[in-house]
Each structure stands twice: as structure tokens, then as C-alpha cells.
């Protein structure tokens, strides 16, 4: 087997699952989307973590923030922005958690909350 053991070969899903489990401080309830087939992954040599995305049309759609330690998130995001620019695409990031937002704000992204309400008041009939 060319000197390799089964444990030496990690699939992309293994790497993503490892990053989700290891860097779980974002506590993203939609992290399972990162394990779907058809996703692409951005990693940087010497930088822990991973960005998960898809490439529909003119966009790179990122699922969750970078699954990475806080000190690596900005570096990964910058590399992802460079990738998007080289492909002349725009980035759309979905399912970001509060812990993910700061690097995006620092890079000038517009952050919008979708699909959640902070308070829902009941309706009373009189």
C-alpha cells in the first residue's frame, strides 16, 4: 500500500467534521450543511480551519463562518475573498453566528439577520 495506512488518508468530509468538532465556539446549528456532497473547501497551508462553500452562478455561497480558531478566521476569510475576486464572483455567507461576524464586519461586509425573530408577541382577540 505504498507505506500508507488507512488512517493516513483523510477525506474532505473528515477534515470538515474535524474542524466543526474542534472549533465549535460558533455553536452553529446548521454546521451539518458543511458535510453535504457537492461542497467545495478552502484551506490554507499552515493555517488551521476550513471554509465550506458552493459556487452557483456568480456567487461563492459560504455555509457558516470559517470553522477555525478565532485567530485564523480573518486570514481564511481574506483568502476566500481573494478566491472570489480571482473568479470575479461575489461572496454570500449564510448561517453566520455572532462569533463569526467580526471578521466580516471588519472587511466591510453587510450583515443582515434572516429567518429569525428576537421576539414574537402573541395576538389577542378582543
N, C-alpha and C positions, 0 to 999 in steps of 0.2 A: 504493500500500500504506500510506497514512496516515503516511508518513515513517518507518515501522519497517522494520528489516532483519531477515532471518531470525534473525540472531544475537541480536537484542534480546528474543526470546521464549524463555524457558526453561520447560520442563515441570517438573512436580513431581519426576519421576524424575531430571531433570538436576540439580535442586537437591540432592536426596538423594545422588546419586552424587558431586557436587562436595563435599558435606560429608563423606562417607565417605572420599574420597581426601585431602581437605585436613586432616582431623582424625583421623588414623589411629592415634594413640598408644594407643588402647584395643586395637588389633590384634584386632578381633573377627572370628573365622572365620565367624560367622553374619550378617555385615553384608549379605550378598546378600538376606536376608529383607526388608530395608528397601525393596527395589526391587520387591517383588511388587505386583500390582494389587490394589486394594481397601484399601490402607493410607491412613491419614489422617496429616496432618503438622501439627506445631506449630512456628511460628517467631515470633520477637518482633522488631518493628522496632528497628533499631539494635543488635541482638544477633546475633553470628554463630552459626551452627549450626542444628540441627533435631532435633526428637523425632519418631520414627515410631511409630505406634500403630494399633490397631484397637479397635472398640467393641462387643464381643459382650456382650449382656445387661447386667448391672450393672457391668461392668468396662471399664476402659481398659487394654488389653494393649500394653505398650511393648516393642519389639524392640531390644535393646541399650540402652546408656545414650544420653544425648544425644550426637549426633555434632556436637561443638563443642569449642572450645579449653577447657582446664581452667577458666579464669576465668569462662566463661559457663555452665558446666554447672549450677551451683546456681540461677542465675537462670532458666534454661529449666525446670529441674525444679520450681521454685516455681510458675511459670506453668502447668505441666502439672498440678500439684496443685490449683491454683485452678480449672482447667478441670474436673477430676474432681469437685471439690466443687460447682461450679455445676450439674453434671449429676447430682449425687447418685450418683456411681459410685466404685468403688474402683480403685486402680492395682495392676496386676501387671506387673512388669518381668521379662522373661526374657532370657537370654543376656548378662547383665551381666558385664563383665570386671573384674579387680582395679582398673584405673584408673578405672572407673565408680563404684565402691562408696562412696567417701567422702561425696559429697553425699547419698546415700540414707541412710546411717548417721546423718549429721548431722540429717536430717529425721525420724528415728525409725522408718524402715522396718526390717522384719525381713528379714535376708539369709540365704538358705539355698542351699547348693550342691546342684544336682540333676544326675543323669546323668553324673557323672564320679567317678573314683576316684583318689586320690593314689597309692595303692599297691595292687597286686593281687599276692597271693602265689600261687605255684604249689601245686598239690595233689600230694603224693607218696603213692603206694600202697606199702604195706609187705607 
